[in-house]
Amino acid sequence: MSIKVAPSVLAADYMNLQRDVELAEQAGADLFHVDIMDGMFVPSIAYGPGWVKGLNEITDVPLDVHLMVEQPERFVEEFADAGADIIGVQYEATQHIHRALQMIKNKGVKAEVVINPGTAVELIEPVLDMVDQVLIMTVNPGFGGQKFLPSTLKKIEQLAAIKREQGYDFDIEIDGGANDETTKLAFEAGATVAVAGSYVFDKVDPAAKIARLKEVTAD
């Protein structure tokens, strides 16, 4: 088994998005990661439900939608209806993380909780029994092209230990600074999914990059 690769469409060519998505799909992408940013929780602004609906029409690969927005529960139903297969909500963005995750589950969509580099794993333990995926941000959210933060490896290990001890089956996803070296380290620490943006969509060879990530994490 190797790590699942989730190319981030944020790093794709906006003017040729369908071309890039099709290239990545043919290359073996397991998911497509879609960052939704509101200019408040993070400084950048990106994507809305219409983009998710459009992506859903051109690919059968599951869409992993990451809500980097304040009060994400305001948008859960809209993105679920647009075709999201997984919806991730930031622990730091809502006072009602349990309710937000329950809203996702009620829509028949896989639920994901997300934590930033400065947020302790212990804070999300009360909701781990209701999630399908946990995303550990391995950079500070909001901008592409950042370097992987080595300190996050300990958080991956900690989360993987809780998963084993409690018998949970959620995926552990990393997002930020993924390349063949950092993804291998994260996989060894317990990660099962890697979001890869600029590493995959660097205008060279997406297929080779996705294959490389799977190769370095193959058991």
JOWORA-V667115 format. One record per backbone hydrogen bond with DSSP energy under -1.0 kcal/mol. CO is the residue of the C=O (numbers start at 0). NH is the residue of the N-H. E is the energy in kcal/mol with one decimal. If there is no record, write none. Layout:
co: <CO;CO>
nh: <NH;NH>
e: <E;E>
//
This chain:
co: <3;4;4;5;6;7;8;12;15;16;17;18;19;20;21;22;23;24;31;32;33;35;36;43;45;47;48;49;50;51;52;54;54;61;62;62;63;64;65;65;66;67;70;71;74;75;76;77;78;79;84;85;86;87;88;89;92;95;96;97;98;99;100;101;103;104;109;110;110;111;112;113;114;115;119;120;123;124;126;131;132;133;134;135;137;148;149;151;152;153;154;155;156;157;158;159;160;161;162;170;171;171;172;173;174;178;179;180;181;182;183;184;185;191;192;193;195;196;199;204;205;206;207;208;209;210;211;214>
nh: <193;29;30;195;32;10;11;15;19;20;21;22;23;24;25;26;28;27;63;8;65;67;45;38;36;51;52;53;54;55;56;57;58;31;84;85;33;87;35;67;68;37;73;74;78;79;80;81;83;82;109;64;111;66;113;92;70;99;100;101;102;103;104;105;108;107;86;131;132;88;134;90;136;118;122;123;126;127;129;170;112;172;114;174;148;151;152;155;156;157;158;159;160;161;162;163;164;165;167;133;191;192;135;194;137;182;183;184;185;186;187;188;190;3;173;5;7;200;201;208;209;210;211;212;213;214;215;217>
e: <-2.9;-2.3;-1.5;-1.5;-2.5;-1.7;-1.1;-1.5;-2.3;-2.7;-2.5;-2.2;-2.4;-2.5;-2.5;-1.4;-2.1;-1.4;-3.3;-2.1;-2.7;-2.6;-1.9;-1.8;-2.0;-1.4;-2.7;-2.3;-2.7;-2.4;-1.1;-1.1;-1.1;-2.2;-1.9;-2.1;-2.8;-3.2;-2.8;-1.2;-1.1;-1.3;-2.2;-2.3;-2.2;-2.4;-2.5;-1.1;-2.0;-1.1;-2.1;-2.9;-2.1;-2.7;-2.4;-1.2;-2.4;-2.5;-2.4;-2.4;-2.3;-1.6;-2.3;-2.4;-1.7;-1.9;-2.5;-3.1;-1.4;-2.5;-2.5;-3.0;-2.6;-2.0;-1.1;-1.8;-1.7;-1.2;-1.8;-2.4;-1.6;-3.2;-2.3;-1.2;-2.5;-2.0;-1.8;-1.9;-2.4;-2.3;-2.6;-2.6;-2.0;-2.0;-2.4;-2.1;-2.7;-2.5;-1.6;-2.7;-3.0;-2.0;-3.0;-2.7;-2.4;-2.4;-1.1;-1.8;-2.4;-2.6;-2.3;-1.4;-2.7;-2.6;-2.0;-3.0;-1.9;-2.7;-1.3;-1.9;-2.6;-2.3;-2.0;-2.0;-1.8;-2.3;-2.5;-1.1>
//
